[in-house]
Amino acid sequence: MIRAVFDANVLISGLISAKGVPGKLIDAWLDGRFQLCISPQIMDELVRVLQYPRIVKRLEKRQAKELLEDLGTLAEWVDGQLTLDVLTVDPSDNKYLACAVEAHCSFLVTGNSAHFQEARAKYKGVEIINPRSFLDVLSLE
């Protein structure tokens, strides 16, 4: 089974626009098309970002709650013990790369590929791709 990590941008975009590509990816995950992996550090960031006023006004409260519950029960959790210092454009994004490596994922899906330029298109077996490309991967399965 395909294993992937999504950054907060992809997850929140999927909540805001269920019909867009990130929304389709969340549906594919909930349908069991791939295994989504997460770490405590990613969940902490997601909880924080979901409280931003600009995000709160675009979501129904139940949407955020349901996503957090689904992540808590359906995503595969890693300990978050691996730390990396690879990314410099936004060093806080190292948590996503570390989770993907720790969980032995094939893909890290991000809407901010410029933040991952030091890792290039692939880092330690993890391919860094945008949501559209990951949707294409799933369509080939």
N, CA, C and O atoms as CSV, one atom per row, in Angstrom:
chain,resi,resn,atom,element,x,y,z
A,1,MET,N,N,0.840,-1.185,0.000
A,1,MET,CA,C,0.000,0.000,0.000
A,1,MET,C,C,0.881,1.242,0.000
A,1,MET,O,O,1.933,1.273,0.638
A,2,ILE,N,N,0.440,2.254,-0.717
A,2,ILE,CA,C,1.139,3.532,-0.764
A,2,ILE,C,C,1.060,4.187,0.611
A,2,ILE,O,O,0.016,4.174,1.263
A,3,ARG,N,N,2.178,4.757,1.036
A,3,ARG,CA,C,2.251,5.469,2.310
A,3,ARG,C,C,2.655,6.916,2.020
A,3,ARG,O,O,3.565,7.172,1.231
A,4,ALA,N,N,1.966,7.855,2.669
A,4,ALA,CA,C,2.231,9.270,2.391
A,4,ALA,C,C,2.063,10.135,3.630
A,4,ALA,O,O,1.362,9.778,4.577
A,5,VAL,N,N,2.725,11.274,3.593
A,5,VAL,CA,C,2.559,12.336,4.587
A,5,VAL,C,C,2.036,13.552,3.840
A,5,VAL,O,O,2.528,13.882,2.761
A,6,PHE,N,N,1.038,14.219,4.413
A,6,PHE,CA,C,0.517,15.477,3.868
A,6,PHE,C,C,0.958,16.602,4.784
A,6,PHE,O,O,0.969,16.449,6.006
A,7,ASP,N,N,1.323,17.741,4.193
A,7,ASP,CA,C,1.581,18.894,5.046
A,7,ASP,C,C,0.256,19.543,5.427
A,7,ASP,O,O,-0.783,19.234,4.843
A,8,ALA,N,N,0.294,20.434,6.399
A,8,ALA,CA,C,-0.929,21.071,6.904
A,8,ALA,C,C,-1.654,21.825,5.800
A,8,ALA,O,O,-2.884,21.879,5.794
A,9,ASN,N,N,-0.917,22.403,4.875
A,9,ASN,CA,C,-1.504,23.135,3.763
A,9,ASN,C,C,-2.462,22.237,2.969
A,9,ASN,O,O,-3.568,22.655,2.623
A,10,VAL,N,N,-2.041,21.032,2.690
A,10,VAL,CA,C,-2.863,20.093,1.908
A,10,VAL,C,C,-4.092,19.679,2.714
A,10,VAL,O,O,-5.201,19.658,2.181
A,11,LEU,N,N,-3.906,19.353,3.982
A,11,LEU,CA,C,-5.032,18.921,4.809
A,11,LEU,C,C,-6.066,20.023,4.972
A,11,LEU,O,O,-7.264,19.767,4.848
A,12,ILE,N,N,-5.629,21.229,5.244
A,12,ILE,CA,C,-6.573,22.329,5.458
A,12,ILE,C,C,-7.228,22.742,4.142
A,12,ILE,O,O,-8.417,23.060,4.115
A,13,SER,N,N,-6.468,22.740,3.064
A,13,SER,CA,C,-7.060,23.036,1.758
A,13,SER,C,C,-8.144,22.016,1.420
A,13,SER,O,O,-9.164,22.363,0.823
A,14,GLY,N,N,-7.924,20.768,1.801
A,14,GLY,CA,C,-8.917,19.724,1.562
A,14,GLY,C,C,-10.195,19.946,2.340
A,14,GLY,O,O,-11.279,19.591,1.875
A,15,LEU,N,N,-10.078,20.530,3.521
A,15,LEU,CA,C,-11.273,20.854,4.308
A,15,LEU,C,C,-12.016,22.043,3.719
A,15,LEU,O,O,-13.245,22.049,3.657
A,16,ILE,N,N,-11.269,23.042,3.292
A,16,ILE,CA,C,-11.874,24.273,2.770
A,16,ILE,C,C,-12.607,24.018,1.458
A,16,ILE,O,O,-13.691,24.554,1.228
A,17,SER,N,N,-12.010,23.198,0.605
A,17,SER,CA,C,-12.616,22.911,-0.693
A,17,SER,C,C,-12.636,21.411,-0.924
A,17,SER,O,O,-11.701,20.848,-1.493
A,18,ALA,N,N,-13.695,20.775,-0.483
A,18,ALA,CA,C,-13.810,19.318,-0.591
A,18,ALA,C,C,-13.805,18.841,-2.038
A,18,ALA,O,O,-13.464,17.687,-2.302
A,19,LYS,N,N,-14.176,19.707,-2.979
A,19,LYS,CA,C,-14.228,19.306,-4.389
A,19,LYS,C,C,-12.906,19.522,-5.114
A,19,LYS,O,O,-12.740,19.056,-6.241
A,20,GLY,N,N,-11.966,20.220,-4.487
A,20,GLY,CA,C,-10.664,20.442,-5.098
A,20,GLY,C,C,-9.775,19.212,-4.947
A,20,GLY,O,O,-10.165,18.218,-4.335
A,21,VAL,N,N,-8.586,19.296,-5.509
A,21,VAL,CA,C,-7.654,18.160,-5.473
A,21,VAL,C,C,-7.338,17.725,-4.037
A,21,VAL,O,O,-7.419,16.529,-3.753
A,22,PRO,N,N,-6.981,18.634,-3.113
A,22,PRO,CA,C,-6.718,18.179,-1.742
A,22,PRO,C,C,-7.939,17.504,-1.100
A,22,PRO,O,O,-7.786,16.540,-0.350
A,23,GLY,N,N,-9.133,17.997,-1.387
A,23,GLY,CA,C,-10.349,17.360,-0.872
A,23,GLY,C,C,-10.516,15.948,-1.417
A,23,GLY,O,O,-10.916,15.039,-0.689
A,24,LYS,N,N,-10.212,15.768,-2.695
A,24,LYS,CA,C,-10.282,14.433,-3.311
A,24,LYS,C,C,-9.255,13.500,-2.675
A,24,LYS,O,O,-9.502,12.303,-2.522
A,25,LEU,N,N,-8.096,14.060,-2.304
A,25,LEU,CA,C,-7.067,13.237,-1.658
A,25,LEU,C,C,-7.509,12.791,-0.269
A,25,LEU,O,O,-7.268,11.649,0.123
A,26,ILE,N,N,-8.151,13.678,0.471
A,26,ILE,CA,C,-8.662,13.281,1.793
A,26,ILE,C,C,-9.704,12.182,1.625
A,26,ILE,O,O,-9.704,11.209,2.380
A,27,ASP,N,N,-10.591,12.324,0.645
A,27,ASP,CA,C,-11.591,11.282,0.381
A,27,ASP,C,C,-10.926,9.961,0.022
A,27,ASP,O,O,-11.356,8.902,0.481
A,28,ALA,N,N,-9.870,10.018,-0.804
A,28,ALA,CA,C,-9.156,8.791,-1.192
A,28,ALA,C,C,-8.531,8.120,0.025
A,28,ALA,O,O,-8.538,6.894,0.138
A,29,TRP,N,N,-7.992,8.926,0.929
A,29,TRP,CA,C,-7.431,8.366,2.167
A,29,TRP,C,C,-8.530,7.702,2.993
A,29,TRP,O,O,-8.370,6.571,3.452
A,30,LEU,N,N,-9.641,8.404,3.179
A,30,LEU,CA,C,-10.740,7.848,3.973
A,30,LEU,C,C,-11.330,6.594,3.322
A,30,LEU,O,O,-11.894,5.739,4.005
A,31,ASP,N,N,-11.194,6.492,1.990
A,31,ASP,CA,C,-11.654,5.299,1.265
A,31,ASP,C,C,-10.628,4.168,1.288
A,31,ASP,O,O,-10.875,3.099,0.730
A,32,GLY,N,N,-9.473,4.395,1.933
A,32,GLY,CA,C,-8.461,3.346,2.063
A,32,GLY,C,C,-7.572,3.173,0.856
A,32,GLY,O,O,-6.976,2.109,0.686
A,33,ARG,N,N,-7.459,4.189,0.007
A,33,ARG,CA,C,-6.631,4.079,-1.201
A,33,ARG,C,C,-5.135,4.178,-0.891
A,33,ARG,O,O,-4.309,3.749,-1.697
A,34,PHE,N,N,-4.784,4.737,0.262
A,34,PHE,CA,C,-3.390,4.833,0.688
A,34,PHE,C,C,-3.379,5.020,2.200
A,34,PHE,O,O,-4.406,5.321,2.809
A,35,GLN,N,N,-2.207,4.836,2.793
A,35,GLN,CA,C,-2.051,5.028,4.231
A,35,GLN,C,C,-1.442,6.395,4.490
A,35,GLN,O,O,-0.340,6.687,4.026
A,36,LEU,N,N,-2.154,7.229,5.226
A,36,LEU,CA,C,-1.644,8.540,5.625
A,36,LEU,C,C,-0.903,8.377,6.942
A,36,LEU,O,O,-1.400,7.730,7.864
A,37,CYS,N,N,0.275,8.958,7.029
A,37,CYS,CA,C,1.089,8.865,8.243
A,37,CYS,C,C,1.225,10.251,8.864
A,37,CYS,O,O,1.220,11.269,8.171
A,38,ILE,N,N,1.345,10.260,10.189
A,38,ILE,CA,C,1.398,11.527,10.924
A,38,ILE,C,C,2.264,11.364,12.165
A,38,ILE,O,O,2.448,10.260,12.677
A,39,SER,N,N,2.780,12.472,12.626
A,39,SER,CA,C,3.584,12.483,13.854
A,39,SER,C,C,2.952,13.468,14.834
A,39,SER,O,O,2.128,14.291,14.436
A,40,PRO,N,N,3.327,13.393,16.101
A,40,PRO,CA,C,2.811,14.373,17.069
A,40,PRO,C,C,3.135,15.816,16.665
A,40,PRO,O,O,2.331,16.717,16.903
A,41,GLN,N,N,4.289,16.039,16.065
A,41,GLN,CA,C,4.678,17.388,15.664
A,41,GLN,C,C,3.750,17.928,14.565
A,41,GLN,O,O,3.395,19.106,14.575
A,42,ILE,N,N,3.366,17.076,13.635
A,42,ILE,CA,C,2.448,17.497,12.570
A,42,ILE,C,C,1.072,17.780,13.161
A,42,ILE,O,O,0.435,18.774,12.813
A,43,MET,N,N,0.618,16.912,14.047
A,43,MET,CA,C,-0.701,17.130,14.659
A,43,MET,C,C,-0.708,18.427,15.458
A,43,MET,O,O,-1.688,19.171,15.418
A,44,ASP,N,N,0.366,18.708,16.179
A,44,ASP,CA,C,0.442,19.957,16.939
A,44,ASP,C,C,0.322,21.170,16.017
A,44,ASP,O,O,-0.394,22.123,16.326
A,45,GLU,N,N,1.024,21.130,14.885
A,45,GLU,CA,C,0.945,22.255,13.944
A,45,GLU,C,C,-0.464,22.372,13.361
A,45,GLU,O,O,-0.995,23.474,13.226
A,46,LEU,N,N,-1.050,21.259,13.024
A,46,LEU,CA,C,-2.390,21.280,12.447
A,46,LEU,C,C,-3.407,21.871,13.425
A,46,LEU,O,O,-4.242,22.686,13.031
A,47,VAL,N,N,-3.344,21.473,14.678
A,47,VAL,CA,C,-4.246,22.020,15.700
A,47,VAL,C,C,-4.053,23.529,15.814
A,47,VAL,O,O,-5.028,24.274,15.921
A,48,ARG,N,N,-2.811,23.978,15.792
A,48,ARG,CA,C,-2.515,25.403,15.898
A,48,ARG,C,C,-3.052,26.171,14.687
A,48,ARG,O,O,-3.694,27.209,14.847
A,49,VAL,N,N,-2.793,25.668,13.485
A,49,VAL,CA,C,-3.207,26.355,12.266
A,49,VAL,C,C,-4.728,26.387,12.141
A,49,VAL,O,O,-5.288,27.358,11.632
A,50,LEU,N,N,-5.388,25.350,12.595
A,50,LEU,CA,C,-6.858,25.310,12.531
A,50,LEU,C,C,-7.500,26.373,13.422
A,50,LEU,O,O,-8.703,26.615,13.325
A,51,GLN,N,N,-6.714,27.003,14.282
A,51,GLN,CA,C,-7.233,28.065,15.148
A,51,GLN,C,C,-6.972,29.465,14.594
A,51,GLN,O,O,-7.429,30.449,15.177
A,52,TYR,N,N,-6.246,29.571,13.480
A,52,TYR,CA,C,-6.011,30.875,12.867
A,52,TYR,C,C,-7.355,31.473,12.465
A,52,TYR,O,O,-8.181,30.778,11.874
A,53,PRO,N,N,-7.591,32.744,12.772
A,53,PRO,CA,C,-8.871,33.375,12.422
A,53,PRO,C,C,-9.237,33.240,10.939
A,53,PRO,O,O,-10.403,33.030,10.607
A,54,ARG,N,N,-8.245,33.358,10.045
A,54,ARG,CA,C,-8.552,33.263,8.615
A,54,ARG,C,C,-8.976,31.852,8.215
A,54,ARG,O,O,-9.660,31.673,7.207
A,55,ILE,N,N,-8.579,30.861,8.989
A,55,ILE,CA,C,-8.993,29.473,8.727
A,55,ILE,C,C,-10.345,29.207,9.382
A,55,ILE,O,O,-11.233,28.621,8.763
A,56,VAL,N,N,-10.499,29.635,10.627
A,56,VAL,CA,C,-11.738,29.412,11.377
A,56,VAL,C,C,-12.949,29.938,10.608
A,56,VAL,O,O,-13.995,29.290,10.568
A,57,LYS,N,N,-12.802,31.110,10.001
A,57,LYS,CA,C,-13.954,31.707,9.315
A,57,LYS,C,C,-14.305,30.972,8.018
A,57,LYS,O,O,-15.382,31.192,7.464
A,58,ARG,N,N,-13.422,30.111,7.530
A,58,ARG,CA,C,-13.684,29.386,6.282
A,58,ARG,C,C,-14.163,27.959,6.499
A,58,ARG,O,O,-14.508,27.262,5.545
A,59,LEU,N,N,-14.182,27.526,7.750
A,59,LEU,CA,C,-14.568,26.150,8.060
A,59,LEU,C,C,-15.731,26.110,9.036
A,59,LEU,O,O,-15.926,27.019,9.843
A,60,GLU,N,N,-16.490,25.043,8.941
A,60,GLU,CA,C,-17.458,24.758,9.989
A,60,GLU,C,C,-16.692,24.047,11.099
A,60,GLU,O,O,-15.773,23.275,10.824
A,61,LYS,N,N,-17.062,24.299,12.336
A,61,LYS,CA,C,-16.346,23.736,13.480
A,61,LYS,C,C,-16.261,22.211,13.392
A,61,LYS,O,O,-15.236,21.622,13.733
A,62,ARG,N,N,-17.331,21.583,12.938
A,62,ARG,CA,C,-17.354,20.119,12.861
A,62,ARG,C,C,-16.328,19.582,11.866
A,62,ARG,O,O,-15.821,18.474,12.043
A,63,GLN,N,N,-16.011,20.361,10.810
A,63,GLN,CA,C,-15.039,19.903,9.820
A,63,GLN,C,C,-13.674,19.692,10.455
A,63,GLN,O,O,-13.048,18.648,10.270
A,64,ALA,N,N,-13.220,20.683,11.200
A,64,ALA,CA,C,-11.916,20.569,11.852
A,64,ALA,C,C,-11.920,19.435,12.862
A,64,ALA,O,O,-10.969,18.658,12.935
A,65,LYS,N,N,-12.993,19.339,13.639
A,65,LYS,CA,C,-13.089,18.288,14.656
A,65,LYS,C,C,-13.053,16.904,14.015
A,65,LYS,O,O,-12.359,16.010,14.500
A,66,GLU,N,N,-13.795,16.728,12.932
A,66,GLU,CA,C,-13.830,15.423,12.260
A,66,GLU,C,C,-12.467,15.060,11.670
A,66,GLU,O,O,-12.043,13.907,11.745
A,67,LEU,N,N,-11.778,16.051,11.078
A,67,LEU,CA,C,-10.454,15.764,10.532
A,67,LEU,C,C,-9.499,15.321,11.637
A,67,LEU,O,O,-8.787,14.329,11.480
A,68,LEU,N,N,-9.480,16.040,12.739
A,68,LEU,CA,C,-8.590,15.679,13.843
A,68,LEU,C,C,-8.926,14.305,14.401
A,68,LEU,O,O,-8.026,13.539,14.744
A,69,GLU,N,N,-10.213,13.987,14.495
A,69,GLU,CA,C,-10.615,12.657,14.968
A,69,GLU,C,C,-10.177,11.575,13.979
A,69,GLU,O,O,-9.662,10.532,14.383
A,70,ASP,N,N,-10.383,11.827,12.683
A,70,ASP,CA,C,-9.966,10.847,11.668
A,70,ASP,C,C,-8.457,10.637,11.698
A,70,ASP,O,O,-7.985,9.504,11.598
A,71,LEU,N,N,-7.707,11.708,11.835
A,71,LEU,CA,C,-6.258,11.579,11.916
A,71,LEU,C,C,-5.856,10.787,13.154
A,71,LEU,O,O,-4.940,9.965,13.111
A,72,GLY,N,N,-6.547,11.044,14.249
A,72,GLY,CA,C,-6.227,10.354,15.491
A,72,GLY,C,C,-6.474,8.862,15.436
A,72,GLY,O,O,-5.770,8.087,16.084
A,73,THR,N,N,-7.471,8.454,14.666
A,73,THR,CA,C,-7.828,7.030,14.656
A,73,THR,C,C,-7.445,6.289,13.383
A,73,THR,O,O,-7.189,5.086,13.430
A,74,LEU,N,N,-7.401,6.977,12.248
A,74,LEU,CA,C,-7.185,6.289,10.972
A,74,LEU,C,C,-5.769,6.439,10.411
A,74,LEU,O,O,-5.297,5.573,9.674
A,75,ALA,N,N,-5.104,7.519,10.755
A,75,ALA,CA,C,-3.739,7.711,10.265
A,75,ALA,C,C,-2.786,6.807,11.046
A,75,ALA,O,O,-3.058,6.429,12.186
A,76,GLU,N,N,-1.681,6.477,10.418
A,76,GLU,CA,C,-0.644,5.707,11.108
A,76,GLU,C,C,0.291,6.702,11.783
A,76,GLU,O,O,0.830,7.606,11.145
A,77,TRP,N,N,0.468,6.519,13.065
A,77,TRP,CA,C,1.292,7.429,13.856
A,77,TRP,C,C,2.716,6.908,13.978
A,77,TRP,O,O,2.948,5.715,14.176
A,78,VAL,N,N,3.663,7.834,13.854
A,78,VAL,CA,C,5.054,7.532,14.184
A,78,VAL,C,C,5.387,8.300,15.451
A,78,VAL,O,O,4.695,9.254,15.806
A,79,ASP,N,N,6.432,7.891,16.122
A,79,ASP,CA,C,6.812,8.517,17.392
A,79,ASP,C,C,7.262,9.966,17.251
A,79,ASP,O,O,7.133,10.759,18.184
A,80,GLY,N,N,7.787,10.301,16.087
A,80,GLY,CA,C,8.306,11.648,15.909
A,80,GLY,C,C,9.675,11.828,16.537
A,80,GLY,O,O,10.069,12.943,16.880
A,81,GLN,N,N,10.401,10.726,16.686
A,81,GLN,CA,C,11.725,10.782,17.305
A,81,GLN,C,C,12.810,11.253,16.348
A,81,GLN,O,O,13.823,11.811,16.771
A,82,LEU,N,N,12.594,11.026,15.052
A,82,LEU,CA,C,13.581,11.449,14.058
A,82,LEU,C,C,13.489,12.959,13.858
A,82,LEU,O,O,12.407,13.510,13.658
A,83,THR,N,N,14.632,13.608,13.916
A,83,THR,CA,C,14.681,15.041,13.603
A,83,THR,C,C,15.657,15.224,12.444
A,83,THR,O,O,16.690,14.559,12.370
A,84,LEU,N,N,15.311,16.125,11.555
A,84,LEU,CA,C,16.160,16.427,10.405
A,84,LEU,C,C,16.425,17.924,10.372
A,84,LEU,O,O,15.619,18.727,10.842
A,85,ASP,N,N,17.562,18.278,9.813
A,85,ASP,CA,C,17.922,19.679,9.633
A,85,ASP,C,C,18.365,19.846,8.181
A,85,ASP,O,O,19.510,20.203,7.903
A,86,VAL,N,N,17.441,19.583,7.267
A,86,VAL,CA,C,17.730,19.583,5.842
A,86,VAL,C,C,17.193,20.843,5.173
A,86,VAL,O,O,17.841,21.413,4.295
A,87,LEU,N,N,16.018,21.270,5.590
A,87,LEU,CA,C,15.313,22.367,4.932
A,87,LEU,C,C,15.621,23.700,5.599
A,87,LEU,O,O,15.593,23.815,6.824
A,88,THR,N,N,15.917,24.712,4.774
A,88,THR,CA,C,16.262,26.019,5.338
A,88,THR,C,C,15.272,27.122,4.962
A,88,THR,O,O,15.180,28.121,5.675
A,89,VAL,N,N,14.525,26.968,3.857
A,89,VAL,CA,C,13.563,28.004,3.463
A,89,VAL,C,C,12.528,28.173,4.569
A,89,VAL,O,O,12.208,29.297,4.957
A,90,ASP,N,N,12.012,27.070,5.070
A,90,ASP,CA,C,11.115,27.065,6.227
A,90,ASP,C,C,11.502,25.863,7.076
A,90,ASP,O,O,10.952,24.776,6.900
A,91,PRO,N,N,12.445,26.050,7.998
A,91,PRO,CA,C,12.950,24.923,8.793
A,91,PRO,C,C,11.860,24.147,9.539
A,91,PRO,O,O,12.046,22.970,9.850
A,92,SER,N,N,10.736,24.787,9.826
A,92,SER,CA,C,9.659,24.074,10.525
A,92,SER,C,C,9.072,22.951,9.666
A,92,SER,O,O,8.399,22.063,10.191
A,93,ASP,N,N,9.318,22.980,8.357
A,93,ASP,CA,C,8.826,21.913,7.481
A,93,ASP,C,C,9.650,20.633,7.586
A,93,ASP,O,O,9.264,19.601,7.038
A,94,ASN,N,N,10.785,20.694,8.289
A,94,ASN,CA,C,11.574,19.474,8.488
A,94,ASN,C,C,10.755,18.379,9.166
A,94,ASN,O,O,11.033,17.195,8.974
A,95,LYS,N,N,9.742,18.758,9.959
A,95,LYS,CA,C,8.918,17.758,10.655
A,95,LYS,C,C,8.190,16.849,9.670
A,95,LYS,O,O,8.002,15.664,9.948
A,96,TYR,N,N,7.776,17.390,8.515
A,96,TYR,CA,C,7.066,16.587,7.513
A,96,TYR,C,C,8.014,15.591,6.854
A,96,TYR,O,O,7.683,14.419,6.672
A,97,LEU,N,N,9.193,16.080,6.503
A,97,LEU,CA,C,10.192,15.213,5.894
A,97,LEU,C,C,10.625,14.124,6.877
A,97,LEU,O,O,10.777,12.962,6.499
A,98,ALA,N,N,10.822,14.505,8.130
A,98,ALA,CA,C,11.224,13.537,9.155
A,98,ALA,C,C,10.145,12.474,9.343
A,98,ALA,O,O,10.460,11.290,9.459
A,99,CYS,N,N,8.896,12.878,9.374
A,99,CYS,CA,C,7.795,11.921,9.525
A,99,CYS,C,C,7.764,10.951,8.349
A,99,CYS,O,O,7.605,9.745,8.537
A,100,ALA,N,N,7.916,11.480,7.137
A,100,ALA,CA,C,7.885,10.629,5.948
A,100,ALA,C,C,9.020,9.613,5.959
A,100,ALA,O,O,8.820,8.455,5.594
A,101,VAL,N,N,10.204,10.037,6.373
A,101,VAL,CA,C,11.343,9.115,6.450
A,101,VAL,C,C,11.110,8.094,7.560
A,101,VAL,O,O,11.310,6.896,7.358
A,102,GLU,N,N,10.690,8.568,8.727
A,102,GLU,CA,C,10.476,7.679,9.870
A,102,GLU,C,C,9.389,6.646,9.575
A,102,GLU,O,O,9.482,5.501,10.019
A,103,ALA,N,N,8.365,7.044,8.830
A,103,ALA,CA,C,7.246,6.139,8.527
A,103,ALA,C,C,7.485,5.310,7.265
A,103,ALA,O,O,6.622,4.530,6.862
A,104,HIS,N,N,8.646,5.475,6.643
A,104,HIS,CA,C,8.978,4.750,5.411
A,104,HIS,C,C,7.941,5.009,4.320
A,104,HIS,O,O,7.470,4.088,3.652
A,105,CYS,N,N,7.602,6.280,4.159
A,105,CYS,CA,C,6.624,6.675,3.144
A,105,CYS,C,C,7.295,6.792,1.775
A,105,CYS,O,O,8.497,7.030,1.665
A,106,SER,N,N,6.490,6.618,0.757
A,106,SER,CA,C,6.958,6.833,-0.608
A,106,SER,C,C,6.781,8.280,-1.029
A,106,SER,O,O,7.495,8.765,-1.906
A,107,PHE,N,N,5.812,8.988,-0.397
A,107,PHE,CA,C,5.482,10.336,-0.829
A,107,PHE,C,C,5.293,11.299,0.326
A,107,PHE,O,O,4.773,10.941,1.383
A,108,LEU,N,N,5.729,12.534,0.099
A,108,LEU,CA,C,5.398,13.675,0.943
A,108,LEU,C,C,4.644,14.627,0.017
A,108,LEU,O,O,5.189,15.091,-0.985
A,109,VAL,N,N,3.403,14.911,0.354
A,109,VAL,CA,C,2.550,15.736,-0.501
A,109,VAL,C,C,2.447,17.124,0.107
A,109,VAL,O,O,2.021,17.289,1.250
A,110,THR,N,N,2.847,18.123,-0.680
A,110,THR,CA,C,2.885,19.493,-0.182
A,110,THR,C,C,2.405,20.477,-1.238
A,110,THR,O,O,2.634,20.295,-2.434
A,111,GLY,N,N,1.747,21.501,-0.778
A,111,GLY,CA,C,1.382,22.604,-1.649
A,111,GLY,C,C,2.455,23.678,-1.675
A,111,GLY,O,O,2.313,24.685,-2.367
A,112,ASN,N,N,3.529,23.466,-0.921
A,112,ASN,CA,C,4.629,24.439,-0.806
A,112,ASN,C,C,5.951,23.799,-1.226
A,112,ASN,O,O,6.889,23.736,-0.430
A,113,SER,N,N,6.031,23.334,-2.445
A,113,SER,CA,C,7.234,22.613,-2.873
A,113,SER,C,C,8.501,23.462,-2.782
A,113,SER,O,O,9.596,22.919,-2.634
A,114,ALA,N,N,8.367,24.783,-2.868
A,114,ALA,CA,C,9.553,25.646,-2.747
A,114,ALA,C,C,10.208,25.512,-1.378
A,114,ALA,O,O,11.411,25.740,-1.243
A,115,HIS,N,N,9.433,25.147,-0.363
A,115,HIS,CA,C,9.985,24.975,0.984
A,115,HIS,C,C,10.858,23.727,1.090
A,115,HIS,O,O,11.611,23.575,2.052
A,116,PHE,N,N,10.761,22.846,0.117
A,116,PHE,CA,C,11.466,21.565,0.172
A,116,PHE,C,C,12.584,21.474,-0.857
A,116,PHE,O,O,13.024,20.374,-1.190
A,117,GLN,N,N,13.048,22.604,-1.365
A,117,GLN,CA,C,14.012,22.583,-2.455
A,117,GLN,C,C,15.344,21.928,-2.084
A,117,GLN,O,O,15.983,21.329,-2.949
A,118,GLU,N,N,15.777,22.022,-0.837
A,118,GLU,CA,C,17.048,21.374,-0.463
A,118,GLU,C,C,16.951,19.857,-0.516
A,118,GLU,O,O,17.956,19.173,-0.706
A,119,ALA,N,N,15.750,19.335,-0.348
A,119,ALA,CA,C,15.557,17.884,-0.400
A,119,ALA,C,C,15.397,17.406,-1.837
A,119,ALA,O,O,15.327,16.205,-2.096
A,120,ARG,N,N,15.338,18.353,-2.769
A,120,ARG,CA,C,15.137,18.077,-4.187
A,120,ARG,C,C,13.788,17.366,-4.378
A,120,ARG,O,O,12.871,17.554,-3.578
A,121,ALA,N,N,13.668,16.570,-5.410
A,121,ALA,CA,C,12.398,15.889,-5.687
A,121,ALA,C,C,12.275,14.602,-4.880
A,121,ALA,O,O,11.187,14.041,-4.748
A,122,LYS,N,N,13.406,14.141,-4.340
A,122,LYS,CA,C,13.382,12.889,-3.589
A,122,LYS,C,C,14.426,12.960,-2.484
A,122,LYS,O,O,15.549,13.414,-2.704
A,123,TYR,N,N,14.044,12.507,-1.291
A,123,TYR,CA,C,14.971,12.494,-0.159
A,123,TYR,C,C,14.819,11.166,0.567
A,123,TYR,O,O,13.743,10.849,1.074
A,124,LYS,N,N,15.899,10.391,0.616
A,124,LYS,CA,C,15.914,9.096,1.304
A,124,LYS,C,C,14.700,8.243,0.944
A,124,LYS,O,O,14.056,7.656,1.814
A,125,GLY,N,N,14.404,8.187,-0.337
A,125,GLY,CA,C,13.315,7.348,-0.819
A,125,GLY,C,C,11.946,7.990,-0.789
A,125,GLY,O,O,10.969,7.383,-1.227
A,126,VAL,N,N,11.856,9.209,-0.281
A,126,VAL,CA,C,10.570,9.910,-0.202
A,126,VAL,C,C,10.485,10.900,-1.363
A,126,VAL,O,O,11.301,11.816,-1.472
A,127,GLU,N,N,9.493,10.704,-2.221
A,127,GLU,CA,C,9.282,11.617,-3.336
A,127,GLU,C,C,8.423,12.789,-2.864
A,127,GLU,O,O,7.364,12.588,-2.269
A,128,ILE,N,N,8.875,13.990,-3.128
A,128,ILE,CA,C,8.172,15.198,-2.697
A,128,ILE,C,C,7.390,15.733,-3.894
A,128,ILE,O,O,7.967,16.183,-4.884
A,129,ILE,N,N,6.055,15.672,-3.779
A,129,ILE,CA,C,5.215,16.033,-4.917
A,129,ILE,C,C,4.043,16.912,-4.481
A,129,ILE,O,O,3.730,17.014,-3.295
A,130,ASN,N,N,3.416,17.533,-5.451
A,130,ASN,CA,C,2.256,18.372,-5.172
A,130,ASN,C,C,0.977,17.513,-5.168
A,130,ASN,O,O,0.999,16.365,-5.613
A,131,PRO,N,N,-0.109,18.060,-4.675
A,131,PRO,CA,C,-1.351,17.280,-4.587
A,131,PRO,C,C,-1.826,16.717,-5.930
A,131,PRO,O,O,-2.256,15.565,-5.989
A,132,ARG,N,N,-1.758,17.492,-6.991
A,132,ARG,CA,C,-2.209,17.018,-8.313
A,132,ARG,C,C,-1.409,15.794,-8.744
A,132,ARG,O,O,-1.979,14.821,-9.237
A,133,SER,N,N,-0.093,15.838,-8.559
A,133,SER,CA,C,0.749,14.703,-8.943
A,133,SER,C,C,0.422,13.473,-8.117
A,133,SER,O,O,0.435,12.357,-8.638
A,134,PHE,N,N,0.125,13.662,-6.824
A,134,PHE,CA,C,-0.223,12.518,-5.997
A,134,PHE,C,C,-1.571,11.936,-6.413
A,134,PHE,O,O,-1.750,10.719,-6.392
A,135,LEU,N,N,-2.510,12.783,-6.787
A,135,LEU,CA,C,-3.797,12.297,-7.294
A,135,LEU,C,C,-3.573,11.468,-8.556
A,135,LEU,O,O,-4.225,10.442,-8.749
A,136,ASP,N,N,-2.657,11.907,-9.413
A,136,ASP,CA,C,-2.314,11.142,-10.606
A,136,ASP,C,C,-1.727,9.782,-10.241
A,136,ASP,O,O,-2.046,8.778,-10.878
A,137,VAL,N,N,-0.874,9.744,-9.222
A,137,VAL,CA,C,-0.300,8.478,-8.764
A,137,VAL,C,C,-1.418,7.527,-8.332
A,137,VAL,O,O,-1.414,6.348,-8.686
A,138,LEU,N,N,-2.367,8.050,-7.570
A,138,LEU,CA,C,-3.467,7.216,-7.088
A,138,LEU,C,C,-4.351,6.733,-8.224
A,138,LEU,O,O,-4.910,5.638,-8.146
A,139,SER,N,N,-4.487,7.521,-9.265
A,139,SER,CA,C,-5.311,7.126,-10.408
A,139,SER,C,C,-4.679,5.980,-11.178
A,139,SER,O,O,-5.372,5.227,-11.863
A,140,LEU,N,N,-3.365,5.848,-11.066
A,140,LEU,CA,C,-2.671,4.763,-11.750
A,140,LEU,C,C,-2.788,3.443,-11.011
A,140,LEU,O,O,-2.541,2.382,-11.583
A,141,GLU,N,N,-3.155,3.505,-9.767
A,141,GLU,CA,C,-3.249,2.289,-8.949
A,141,GLU,C,C,-4.466,1.474,-9.338
A,141,GLU,O,O,-4.711,0.416,-8.758
